[in-house]
C-alpha cells in the first residue's frame, strides 16, 4: 500500500497554503504538493508551506522547463531557503518540440546544482524511460490504475538500460468530494483533454479524463476509491478539486482523505 500526499494549486492564497500544509502534516500525510503556473509560483508556495511545517516532504509538480531554466530554478531554491532534505523538485517538459532533450539537459543540470530529490513528470513511453534513466522519482498525472503497470514497465526499461534501481512512482489523483466539487472536476477534465499531449495520453489509455479521477459524495467512499492506485504506487497524491478553493473546503477534503482518517465515514462537509 502506498503512502499518501496531498496537493493543491499554487495559485491559491498563501494563507490557504499555510493552513493546509500545517493541517496535512498534523494529519499524517507524507508529502504536501503544489503545481506551478503563470499565476501560481510553485516554489514560493512551498516556501510558505515550509515556514509552518517541520517534517512533511514538500513537492512541486512540476516546473515546466519552457518557463523555468535550470539556473533560475537553482537560484530560486537558494533564495527561498527551501529545506533540501524535504524538497521534491519536480520538472516537466512544458509544451513544444524537443521535450526529451529539454528534460534530459534540465535534469542533468539540476542534479549537479541541487542536492535534493529530483522528480520527472512523465506521460508517454519515452519520457517514462528517461525518468527511469535519470530521476529519483516519476510523477504520473491523469492516469488510470490499469495504466500504472504499463507506465512502470516503461520506467523499468529506462532504469535497466542505465543500470539503476526503479525510481519511486508517484501520481496525482484528482479527488472531488461532494456534489459541489464535481462540476469543477468536469471543467478541469475538459480543459486537459484539449491539450495535445494529454489528448494523446487519454487516447493511449482509451479513456476520457474523468476515468482517471475520483468523485465521491461521502468521505467513507474514499478508502475504496483510492485503493486501485494505492496498491500499485509508492505514493498517491490526493490532488484536491474543490468547488471554490476555499480553505474550509480544502480542509474538509484533507481530513476526509487523511491516512489516519480513512474508513471513519461521514458525509461531505460534516
Helices and strands as residue ranges (DSSP letters): E 3-8, H 14-27, E 31-34, H 42-50, E 57-64, H 70-80, E 87-92, H 99-113, E 117-121, H 125-134, E 137-141, H 145-162, E 168-177, H 179-193, H 196-205, G 209-212, E 214-216, G 219-221, H 222-230, E 235-241, H 247-257
